[in-house]
Amino acid sequence: MEWISVDERWPEPGEWVLLACPADGVEQGYQLAGKQFYLSRTDSYDDAIRVWPTHWMPLPEPPK
């Protein structure tokens, strides 16, 4: 799997992905409509942390 630039394309809204964020490192997060990403550090949507990634990639398949 390779990193995809946000300048190239965005994941589908609601898709969970890995995010490469200059300020936060690599995080797991989800994408909302309007090119907004949120980290999964919280269980509450209202407390989600917004980030601005430069790259993303789909989550890998879990081990079998």
Backbone hydrogen bonds, N-H to C=O, Kabsch-Sander energy under -0.5 kcal/mol:
donor,donor_aa,acceptor,acceptor_aa,energy
4,I,56,W,-3.2
6,V,54,T,-2.3
8,E,5,S,-1.0
9,R,5,S,-2.0
14,G,31,Q,-5.0
15,E,12,E,-2.2
17,V,29,G,-2.7
18,L,57,M,-3.0
19,L,27,E,-3.5
20,A,55,H,-2.7
21,C,19,L,-0.7
21,C,25,G,-2.9
25,G,21,C,-2.8
27,E,19,L,-2.2
27,E,25,G,-0.5
29,G,17,V,-2.6
30,Y,38,Y,-2.5
31,Q,15,E,-1.3
32,L,36,Q,-3.4
35,K,32,L,-0.6
36,Q,32,L,-0.9
37,F,51,V,-0.8
38,Y,30,Y,-2.4
39,L,49,I,-2.4
40,S,28,Q,-2.0
45,Y,43,D,-0.5
47,D,44,S,-0.8
48,A,45,Y,-1.4
50,R,48,A,-0.6
51,V,37,F,-1.7
54,T,20,A,-2.7
55,H,20,A,-1.2
56,W,4,I,-2.1
57,M,18,L,-1.8
59,L,16,W,-0.8
